[in-house]
Amino acid sequence: MDKRTLKTKKIGVLLGGKSSERDISLKSGNAVLQGLKRSGYKAIAIDTSINLIDTLKKEKIQVAFIALHGRWGEDGTVQGLLEMMDIPYTGSGVLGSSMAMDKAVMKLIFATANIPTPKYAIIYNGKSPSLPAPYVVKPASEGSSVGISVVKKKQEAPAALKEALKYDSKLIIEEFIKGQEITVAVINSKVLPVVEVRPKSGFYDTEAKYKKGKTDYIVPAQISTAMEKKASDIALTVYKTFNLSGSARIDMLIKEKTPLVIDINTSPGMTETSLVPKAWAYKGRTFDELVEEILLEAALKV
C-alpha cells in the first residue's frame, strides 16, 4: 500500500486506554491525530477504554495508529485484537510488544543475547531483595517510571516494595547506577541521534519525565563518538532481537564506558516535545513527517 492509497483509508488513532499512563497516551494520540490531519490523512481518535471492538467496527477503521502506553496497548493485547480483526497497525507485533513490556522477560532475553544491562533480581509478592543497596525497585510491567523508587538504605525497602506492589506482584530489583542516562530511538530499523537525559533531581522519575523544567535533554548526547556508536549498535541489536518494528526507544545508563539497557519502549511518547520527536527533529525533519513515517510502516503489514 503506497502513500496515495493510504490516504484513502480511514485511520483510527488508538489512545487513552485503561493503563496508569492514560493521560500521557491522550497527549501522544492527540498530537499524532493532528499531525496526520495536517498531512491529509482521514484520521479519527479512538479511546480504547470503551467498547474497542464495537467502535472499530462502527467507525470502519482500516488502519490503526497505536498511541497507547503501558498495559492493554503496549503489551501485545491490542496488537493481537487488531490482527484478529485484520486491521494493520503501527509498531511492534504481539510477541515483540509483550516481551519488551515485561521487564523480567526482557532481562532474561538480554542475558541470552549478551545485551548489557544492570545487575538485577526478580522477586515475587514483596520478597526481600537480594541486591545490596542502593538499588531501584520497579514493577515488572509498568512504564513512565510508575511505581519506581530508589532504595538507598535498607530501611527504605518496605515502603518501596509496597509502592511497586500496587502495580504488579512481580518486581525487578536493579542496581542503582549514577551515570549518564541516554536514550536511542529506532524508526523502521533506522537509528536516530542519541539523546542525553539530565534530570535535575538526579533520578528520572515520573515527575522528572512530565513536569516542565525538571529535566534537560541534550541532542546529540554529550558523549564520545565511540560511545555513540556503541549505544547505537546496542539499540539496533535490541530492536532486532525483540523483533520490533515501527518506532521504539531504548533507554540506557552508562557505567564504566558501557551503555547498559534499562528499558525498551515499543510505543514511546509522541507529543511534539517527547524524546523520539526531539531526536528526529535534530535531523531537520518535522513532527508530521515522523508520524507519517511510522504510519507508512503499518501499510507494509497489509
N, C-alpha and C positions, 0 to 999 in steps of 0.2 A: 504494500500500500504506500503510494507516494504522498508527498505533502498536499498536492491538489486534491487527491481523493480523500485524505484525512479531514480536509476542511469541509467535506460534505457530510461527515459523520457527526452524530450527537455525542458529545463528550461529557461524562459525569466526573466532576472533581469530588472525590471522596474525602470528607473532612469531618472534624468533630470527634465522633465516636464516644466510647464509654471509658476510656483509659484515664489515668491520672494526668495525662498530657493533652486532654481535650482542648483546653484554652489555646495552647500553642498550635495545635492542629488547625483550629479555626483560623488563626492568623496566617499560617502557611497556606491553607487551602484558599482563603480569600485572595491572597497575593497571587497565587497560581491562576485562579479564575480570572482575575483582571488582566494578567499577562496574556492568557490565551485569547481573551476577547479582543485585546489590543492588536493581536496578530491575526485576527479574522476567523477564529475558530468558534464553532457553535457549542459553547460550554455552559453548564449549569452546576450549581453546588448541590451535593447530595450529603446530608448529615447521616452518617451510618448508624447512629444510635436509635433510629426509628424505622422499623419495618424495612430493612435494607432490600431484601429480595423483592418485595412488593413495589417499592419505589423504583428500583432499577427496571422492572417490567413496565410499570405505568409510564415512566419517562422514556422508555425505549432507548436506554443508554447503549451505545455501540462500542465505545472505548472508555476505559476508566483511568483517570489520573489519580493515583493514590497519594494523598497528602495527609495520611494518618500517621500518628506517632504512638509507640507503645503497644500494649496488648490490643487484641482484636483489630489489628490493622497493619502492624509492622512484624507480626509474629507468624505469618503464613495462613491465618484463618480466613481473612478476607480474600487473599490470593486464591485459596482453594475454592471458595464460593464462586469467584469470578470465572475460574476455569470450568467449574461445573455448569456455569451459565453461558459458556463460550463467549465471554467478553474479554477482549485483550486489555491488558493493563500495564501501567508503567512499573518499573523497578524489578526487584528480585522475585523469583518464584517461591513456591511453597517451602521447599527444602532449605534454600539459602536463607530465607527470611526467618524460619524457625530456628535454625542452627545459630544464627547471629544474635537472635533475641535472647536466648537463654545463655547467660554468661558462664554457667557451669559447663554446658556443652561446648561453648566457644573455647574455653580454656583447654578442654580435653583435646579438641581438634588442633589447637595451637601446639600442644605437646607432640602430637603425631606428625605434624607438618614442620616442626622445628621453627615455629614463628615465635620470636622473643616476646615474653610477657612477664610482668612482675610475679614474684613468688605468691602463692595463694593456697587457700584451703577451702573446700566446700563443706558447709555444715548444714544440718537439718534441725528445724524446730528449736533453734536457740542454743544448741550445744556449745559449750565453752570453746572459744577459738584456740587453735594450737600454735598460731604465729605469735612471736613476741611483739609488743607494742614498740613503735607506733604502727598502726595498720588502718585500713579503710574497710568499713562494713557496707556491703551492697546487697540489696535484694537481687536475686538472680535474673528476674525477668521484668525489670523496670528501666526506664530511660530518663533523660533530663535530670539526672542526679537525684531523682525522687527516692527518699528513704536512706540516703547515703550519709554516713558520719565518719569522722576521723577519730580514732581512739588513740590518745597519746599516753594515757595512764590506765593501768589495769582496772581501776575502779570506775572508769568511764564506760567499760564494756557493756554492763547490763542495760543502760539507757540506749546505747547504740543498737544493740540487738533487738530491744523492744521496738524501737522505731522502724527498723528494717523489716521486722516480722509483721508489721501492719500491712505490708505489701506482698510478702512471699514467705512461705515456710522454708524455702531453700535459699541460703545466703552464700555470698562469696566474701571471704576474708582475704584481703590483698595487702601486701606490704606497702607502706606509705613511702612514696618517693618524692623527695623535694628536689625537683629538677625542672628543666624547661618542658612545658606542655605544648605539643604541636598537634595539628590535625591535617590529614591529607584526604582531599576529595578525589573520587574517581567517577568520571562520567562516561558511560558507554566504553569502558576499558581504557580511557584516556586520563592520565594523572594530571591534576591541576597543581598550581603552585602551593607549596607548604605554607600553612598559616600558623603563626605562633599565638598562643593564648596566654595572657598575663592577668590572672585575677588579682585584684588589689588586696583581697583578703588572704591570698596565699593558697586558697583552695577553690577549685572551680565547682561550686555547689549550685543549686537551683537559683539562688539569689544572684550569684555572680553571672550566671548564664543569661538571665532575663531582665535584670534590673539595670536600666541605663546608667552608664558611667562606672559600673562596678568592675569592668574588665576591659583591658586594652587588647586589641587584635592587630598584629603586625603581619602585613603581606608584602613581600615574601618574608618568611621567618628569618630572624637573625641567627642563622646557623651556617656552618661551613658548606661549601659546595659538595664535599664528600658526605656530610651528614644529610644534606638534602637528597642526594641520590640514594643513600641507604634507606631513608624514610620512604621515599617514593617507590623503591623496589619492594619494600616490605608491604606497603599498601596494595600494590598490584598483586603481590603473592596472596595476600588475604582475599582480595577480590576474586581471584581465580580459584583459590582453594575452597571457598564457600559458595562457588558457582553463583556469584552475584551478577546483577545486570542493572542497567539504568544508572541512577545516582546512588552513591554510597559514600560514607565518610568514615575514615579510620582514625581513631584518636590514640595518641601515644605520649609517653613520658620518656625523656632522655635520661639515662643513667649510665655513667661511665662510658660515654661516647657510643651508646647503643640505644636506639629507639625501641621502647617496649610497648607493645599494643595493649591498651586497657579497655577499648570498646569498639564495637562496629555498629554503625548506624545505617540501616538499609533504606530508611526513609527520613533523611536528615531535614532539618528546618529549611523552609523555603520562603521566609519573608525576605524582603529586599535587604535586610541587614544581617541575615543569617550567614554562617561561615562558608557554606558552599557558594552562594552568590558572591561573597566577598572574594573568594579565590578566583571565581570565573571572571569577575569584573576587572581583576588585575590584568588580564589579557586584553582588555579593551572591549569586551563583549557585554551586551545588555542582559538584564534580568529576563526580558521577554525571549531573547534568543536561547537562554538557558532552559526555560520552561519548554520551548518548542523542541530543543534538542532531546530532552528527556521524553517528551511525548512521541517523537518520531521513532524511538526505540521500541515503544509499545506496538507500533504498526508492524514491526518485524515478527511479532508473535502470532499474527493472523494466519 
